[in-house]
Amino acid sequence: MAQIHLADGLLTLALSRAEKIQAFHSDISVPLENVVSVEPTSDIWSHIRGVRAPGTGVPRIVLLATMRFKGGRDFCALYFGKPGVIVTLSQAKFARLLVSTETWERAIDIAHEVTLLRG
């Protein structure tokens, strides 16, 4: 499962080898100053927008993809039955990163850590 790491002023979305192949993408790093917000959510699937291109998706099971929509694109690493976080970005390749987490507590921890690091 994709993991969010915070270090050296960067938020990094680390993908496993299999996820990189399925998403047609490598790890994503964004300076913390480009993170507008991090919102935990119990139903991350309801926040998907756009059309998958490129990537892999089985509705409500797995989505490892770039989602393109009018005006931008999001990157999704989503898994069935998992909560997640929506990371809203500015001045970055993606408008948002939608990422499943193992637990609801981890989603809250990520949001809290980003808030603390951004001051």
N, C-alpha and C positions, 0 to 999 in steps of 0.2 A: 504494500500500500504506500502511496506517495506520502512523503513526510515534509513538514514545514520546519526549517531550521532558522534560527536567528543568531547571527554572529557577524562581527566586524562591520556593523552598519548595514547589513544586507538581510533581506528576507529571501530565503532560498527554498524553492519547491524541488525536492530531490525525488526523482522517479527511479524505480527499479529498472533493471535491464528490460524485462518484459513490458513494463509500462512505456518505456521509451520506444520500443518497437511498435506497440499498439497505437501510441499517440502520434507517431512520426515526429517526435520532439525530444529534445534533451532537457536537462535540468533548467529551471528558470530562476534567475536571481534578479532582485529589484532592490535598489537603495531604499532604506527605511523612510527617507524623506519623501519618496514617491508613493508611500502607502497612505491613502486617505482614511480608510477605516477597515476594521476587521469585525465582521458580524457573525457570531455563532448562530447556527440554525439547526433545528431538528429535522426539517424537510428541505434539504438542499436541492432536491430534484425539481421543486416548484420554481426555482430561480433560474433555470436554464432558459436561454434565449438564442435565437438564430438557427443556423444550419451547420451541421457537422461537416467540416472540410479543412484539413484531413483528420483522420482518427478512426477509432473503433467505438462502436456503441451498440448495445442491446438495451432497448428501453427499460428503464427502472432496474436494470441489473448491473451494468457497467457502462461508463462513458469516460473514455480517455481520448480527448480530442480538443481541437481548436474549434470554437463555435463562432461563425461569422454572422454578423447582423448589420443592418444599415447603420453606418457610423462607427463600426469598430469590430472588435472580437474579444472573446473571453477564452480562457483555457480551463478545461474541466478535467478533474481526476475524481470520479464519483463511483461509489459502490453501493449495492443494494443494502438497505436497512441501516445505513450508517448516518450519523449526524455529520456536520461539517462546518466549514467557515467560508464566508464570502469575503475575499480580500479585494477591496476597491482601490484602484491605482490611478495615478495621474502621470502624464508624460512618460508612458511606458508602452511597450509593444501590445500589451493586453489591457483592456478596460478593467477586467476582473479576473481573479483566480478563484474558482470554485473547487474546494478540496474536501473530500470526505476524511473524517478522523475516526479513530478506533472507538472513542467514547465521547459522550457529551462533555465530560469533565475536561478532556483534552482540547476540545473546541473552545471552551471557556478560557482555559490556560493560555492558548495561543493568543486570543484577543487581549487578555490581560498583559501578557509579556510584551506585545507590540505597543500597547498603551504606555507601559512603564519605560520602554526603550525610547519612544518618541518624545517622552516628557510631557 
